Structure formats: C-alpha cells, structure tokens
C-alpha cells in the first residue's frame, strides 16, 4: 500500500459528461501529480501541484483542470469527455522539498467513456 | 529534449533465468534523476529505485540490480533468478532538476516470467 488513495477506482460515463477524480496524498507529502496512462500514448504527465499551487504542467487538455486543496487532497476534473479520454488516471505524491524525491502512486482510476 | 527509450517491448523468460531490462535516456541537463517503476497486473505503479546523475554507483537490492552508465546514457535493470511474481511492466523514467520538473517515461517493457 503506497499510502496514496484515489477514488473512485472505476468510472464509466458517457461522452460529453464531466467527472471528478479525487486523490489523497500520503501523509506529509506536499506534491501531487496527475498522470494519464493509455494504451497508445503510455504514461503522460498531466499536472503537478505543490502545497496548493500549480508547479508544472504537462500534456493536459484545456477540457481538464485540477486543483489542490488546503488539506492537500487534489481533484482532477475532466469535462466534455470524449471516447479518447478513456484511460487509467494515476495520482502520485511526493515530499518534494528542494531535492527531487520519488513519487508514490495510487492504484489509479480507470475511466471508460462510452 | 528529454526522452527515455526502452527498446524492449516484451521479454519472456523462464523462471530462474536472469533478465536485463534496458533503458537509454536523453537530456541536456547535467542534473537529473532516473527512476524505475514496476506495474504488476493489478495496475498500481510501484517505486523501485531513484538515482541522481552524480551517483554512478551500481545498486543491488536482493535479486534486483541497477547499472547506471552516464557515458552511454543508460540505466539498465537486472533481475537475477527471476520469479513468476516478477511478471509486470517495468518503466524507466527521467526528471530534470530544473524548475519544470516533468517526469518523462519510457513506454515500458512487459516482462513475462514463465514457470
């Protein structure tokens, strides 16, 4: 158990809909990362937050947004969903205080858009 | 540009064989970190090792060992006496120490260890 909790584990929704994925980082970790894993594109970094502020941005679509709350949990919002958004979405957390530390991953949310 | 290449898409071995997973990276930065993660069939990503660019010492952890060579930009992973439980997809990843810290992933090597 990595200590990172993601909910829900599975999500099935229709095209055009909006969903919210939730992540609770490990206790003490200030950084939260979101990744998308799909069969054709592999693991893609979406976005990172550190202590509530956006730190780095990757290949995140404009239809997607994220935030990190004062209690450090994070949410990834996916809107106007398309079939191609079906993927495994991972959240990871790390201490990330100065030196780069390893990130620990949640079990992922499998999103299926039908 | 940063890039991680795992040339081996799939490897299949018989239990107790040794197997090496290759990882070649590209970066223009002098300070960077390399990682290996394991993704078993259950889907979670499990951290295995982190290595920074100034530490070229090889590391051994049980049946796992890592060979970091800056001269060839490689960070290879060897499993000795493989076991069925080692069956997983293994990812190599790179991150630079600059302000824009994005973890760049290889496409992974799927390892099947057969009894």
Interface residues (C-beta under 8 A of the other chain):
Chain A: X2 X33 X42 X43 X44 X45 X48 X55 X56 X58 X88 X90 X92 X100 X101 X102 X103 X104 X105 X106 X107 X108 X110
Chain B: X33 X35 X37 X42 X43 X44 X45 X46 X47 X50 X52 X91 X93 X95 X97 X100 X101 X102 X103 X104 X105 X106 X107 X108
